[in-house]
Amino acid sequence: MGTSSSIGWKDLKTGILFVFGIGLFAVLGLVIGKNTSLLTGLTKVYIFVEDLQSLAQNNFVAVSGKKVGTVTDMGFETRNDKPGVVVQLSIRTEYIDMISKNSEARIKSLGVLGDKYVDIRPGSGSPIEDGDFLQVVHEPSIDDLSGQALSMMTSLNQILQKINQGEGTIGKLLTTTELLDKLDRTVANLEQTTNMLTNGNGLVSKMLTDGQMADKVSNMVTNLNDVSLALKDGKGSLGKLMVDESFYNNLNAVTQRADALISHLDNPNGTLGKLANDPTLYANLNRTVNSLDSLLVDLKQNPSRYVKLSLF
């Protein structure tokens, strides 16, 4: 009987230890698996995203890269007429003062192909409270970069297809000889023009090779410069006309007098106007001149009619 009781007690102690060990391992597995701590308090804050970007429960939460909590829950929800997912973040209370209401959260990746985590950038202002939502800033992911690369490759492929079809300048250069022929003709014409300038008898060639012609051109430019300086200094009639106001005033006065004379000529009631415009005055003057001319002729032919001499 004693032996049987002793064996039963040993089996009971072994069973108790076995159950305690299983419970301990379960608790440790829960703590390690959820990245949580049983010794500190937790504050729950939330983020709302339209795309989780492969973020999963039990992924950790960091502030400036330092782990401060875990992702504990996810659920579909509609906010501001946009469907998405509300993510619950359980953050250790000891770090909650580092997170303010204007802090920004980003979903990042551990390495290129690593797990996702939520990284919070500290802000300024009042600390965040339990149940608050953090603003989420989109972080370019591998999918975004892959999409951009795919779009760039598509555009590049379209450009290469156009080049292969002979479109554009590069396409014509690679597929036809049209531009090359034009380039050859341009080079030939340029070479011919250069030879004409170098060996020809034209003005440009002489200016390039004839020193006397160059001297003449230089002297002409110098003289032209002297004339310009003289005009600028008001020398000569043209210079005074350009810079001297008195010369302009005198010329203006002469113009005004001429304009007044023309006005008198245009006036039909004035003497000058009648002389210029009245045919009757012209006819009378013409008859008078003719009469005077006839009188002079008669006087020359018959002086005795008009002059009488008597000695006594």
Secondary structure, 3 states (H helix, E strand, C coil): CHHHHHHHHHHHHHHHHHHHHHHHHHHHHHHHHCCCCCCCCEEEEEEEECCCCCCCCCCEEEECCEEEEEEEEEEEEEECCEEEEEEEEEEEHHHHHHCECCCEEEEEECCCCCCEEEEEECCCCCECCCCCEEEECCCCCHHHHHHHHHHHHHHHHHHHHHHHCCCHHHHHHHHCCHHHHHHHHHHHHHHHHHHHHHHCCCHHHHHHHCHHHHHHHHHHHHHHHHHHHHHHHCCHHHHHHHHCHHHHHHHHHHHHHHHHHHHHHHCCCCHHHHHHHCHHHHHHHHHHHHHHHHHHHHHHHCHHHCCCCCCC
